[in-house]
Amino acid sequence: MKTYEAKSGRVIVGRLERDEDLVGALLQVARQYDLKCAEVRALGAVTEAKVTEWDDVARAYRTPAVHRVGLMEVLMLYGNLSSKEGELFWHLHLTAGFMQAGETNMVAGHLLSATVYALEFVIRELDGVDLVRVPDAATGLMLWE
C-alpha cells in the first residue's frame, strides 16, 4: 500500500462548451490554473465517447475501444490529475446513459475521448503531493509512484 497526505486546495468550477474536446479542455483548465494534482467530477452530456477497459491478460487497454456517437447523459465523470511521462494526465472514468429502442443503455469505462454537448465540472486541487504515474510491475498499469 502507498498513501500520501494532501491538503484540499483551490476549487475551480466551470462548464465546457458544446463541441469541445472534453479531455483537451480539462487539460487546458489544469494548465490555466497551474494545477499539478487534482480531482474532477462533472455532469452533463456528450455527443460522442470512446471508453475502454484494462485487459489483464494482454496488459493493455482493450482495442478497439467502445465508441458511441449520439447524445448521452453523463451520469458521472470522475477522475484525477497527475503527471505521466512528464506531462499532465487526466485519468478519467465515464458513465453515460442513453435511450435506444425504448430501453436505457450505458457506456462506461476508462475515458479515451469525448465530445461535449454540455458539461459542468468541479475540480478540487490537491496540495502537498506530487503524484507521478510509473509502470506497476504487478499490473502493467501506470500507477502513482
C-alpha positions as CSV (number, residue, x, y, z in Angstrom):
1,M,0.0,0.0,0.0
2,K,1.1,3.5,-0.7
3,T,-0.6,6.5,0.8
4,Y,0.1,10.3,0.7
5,E,-1.4,13.1,2.7
6,A,-2.7,16.0,0.6
7,K,-4.5,19.2,1.6
8,S,-7.5,20.5,-0.2
9,G,-6.6,23.5,-2.3
10,R,-8.5,25.7,-4.6
11,V,-11.8,24.7,-6.1
12,I,-12.4,25.5,-9.7
13,V,-15.9,25.3,-11.2
14,G,-17.0,25.8,-14.7
15,R,-18.6,24.5,-17.8
16,L,-17.3,23.3,-21.1
17,E,-18.9,24.5,-24.4
18,R,-20.7,22.4,-27.0
19,D,-18.3,20.5,-29.4
20,E,-15.3,20.9,-27.1
21,D,-12.9,18.0,-26.7
22,L,-13.6,17.0,-23.1
23,V,-10.1,15.7,-22.2
24,G,-8.3,18.5,-24.0
25,A,-10.5,21.2,-22.4
26,L,-9.9,19.8,-18.9
27,L,-6.1,19.8,-19.7
28,Q,-6.5,23.5,-20.7
29,V,-8.2,24.3,-17.4
30,A,-5.4,22.5,-15.5
31,R,-2.8,24.5,-17.3
32,Q,-4.7,27.8,-16.9
33,Y,-4.8,27.4,-13.1
34,D,-1.3,25.8,-12.9
35,L,-2.7,22.6,-11.3
36,K,-0.4,19.6,-10.7
37,C,-2.6,17.3,-8.8
38,A,-6.4,17.4,-8.5
39,E,-9.7,15.5,-8.8
40,V,-12.6,16.3,-11.1
41,R,-16.3,15.4,-11.2
42,A,-18.7,16.5,-13.8
43,L,-22.3,16.2,-15.0
44,G,-23.9,17.0,-18.4
45,A,-24.0,15.4,-21.8
46,V,-21.7,14.3,-24.6
47,T,-22.4,13.6,-28.2
48,E,-19.6,11.1,-28.7
49,A,-17.4,9.0,-26.4
50,K,-14.7,6.4,-26.6
51,V,-14.2,4.2,-23.5
52,T,-12.2,1.1,-22.8
53,E,-11.2,-1.2,-20.0
54,W,-8.0,-2.9,-18.9
55,D,-7.2,-6.4,-20.2
56,D,-5.2,-8.1,-17.5
57,V,-4.0,-10.9,-19.8
58,A,-2.8,-8.6,-22.6
59,R,-1.7,-6.0,-20.0
60,A,-3.1,-3.3,-22.2
61,Y,-6.3,-1.3,-22.7
62,R,-8.8,-3.3,-24.9
63,T,-8.9,-2.4,-28.5
64,P,-11.0,-1.5,-30.3
65,A,-12.5,0.9,-27.7
66,V,-16.2,1.1,-27.3
67,H,-17.1,4.1,-29.5
68,R,-20.6,5.6,-29.4
69,V,-21.9,8.6,-31.4
70,G,-25.1,10.1,-30.2
71,L,-26.4,12.2,-27.3
72,M,-25.6,10.6,-24.0
73,E,-26.4,11.9,-20.5
74,V,-23.3,12.0,-18.3
75,L,-24.3,10.3,-15.1
76,M,-20.8,10.7,-13.7
77,L,-17.4,11.7,-14.9
78,Y,-14.8,11.3,-12.3
79,G,-11.0,11.3,-12.4
80,N,-7.7,12.6,-11.1
81,L,-4.9,14.7,-12.4
82,S,-1.3,13.8,-12.0
83,S,1.9,13.5,-14.1
84,K,2.6,10.8,-16.6
85,E,5.8,10.6,-18.7
86,G,6.5,14.2,-17.8
87,E,3.1,15.6,-18.9
88,L,-0.1,16.4,-17.1
89,F,-2.5,13.5,-17.4
90,W,-6.2,13.3,-16.5
91,H,-7.2,9.7,-15.6
92,L,-10.9,9.8,-16.2
93,H,-13.8,7.3,-16.0
94,L,-17.2,8.0,-17.6
95,T,-20.6,6.6,-17.0
96,A,-23.1,7.8,-19.6
97,G,-26.7,6.7,-20.4
98,F,-28.8,6.8,-23.5
99,M,-32.2,5.5,-24.6
100,Q,-32.4,3.2,-27.6
101,A,-35.5,1.3,-28.7
102,G,-37.2,2.4,-25.5
103,E,-34.6,0.9,-23.3
104,T,-31.9,2.5,-21.2
105,N,-28.3,1.7,-22.1
106,M,-25.0,2.7,-20.8
107,V,-21.5,3.4,-21.9
108,A,-18.9,3.2,-19.1
109,G,-15.2,2.8,-18.6
110,H,-11.8,4.4,-18.9
111,L,-12.4,7.5,-21.0
112,L,-10.2,7.9,-24.0
113,S,-12.1,10.8,-25.7
114,A,-15.5,12.6,-25.7
115,T,-17.1,15.5,-27.4
116,V,-19.1,17.8,-25.1
117,Y,-22.7,18.7,-25.6
118,A,-22.9,20.5,-22.2
119,L,-20.8,19.8,-19.2
120,E,-20.5,21.4,-15.7
121,F,-17.4,20.5,-13.7
122,V,-15.9,20.9,-10.2
123,I,-12.1,20.5,-9.9
124,R,-10.6,20.3,-6.4
125,E,-6.8,20.9,-6.2
126,L,-4.8,18.6,-4.0
127,D,-1.9,20.4,-2.4
128,G,1.2,19.0,-0.9
129,V,1.6,16.0,-3.2
130,D,3.3,15.5,-6.5
131,L,1.8,12.3,-7.9
132,V,3.7,10.7,-10.8
133,R,2.5,7.7,-12.8
134,V,5.0,4.9,-13.4
135,P,4.7,1.4,-14.7
136,D,3.5,-1.0,-12.0
137,A,5.1,-4.4,-12.3
138,A,2.2,-6.3,-10.7
139,T,-0.5,-5.0,-13.1
140,G,1.2,-3.3,-16.0
141,L,-0.8,-0.2,-15.3
142,M,0.7,3.3,-15.0
143,L,0.0,3.9,-11.3
144,W,1.1,6.6,-8.8
145,E,4.6,6.1,-7.6
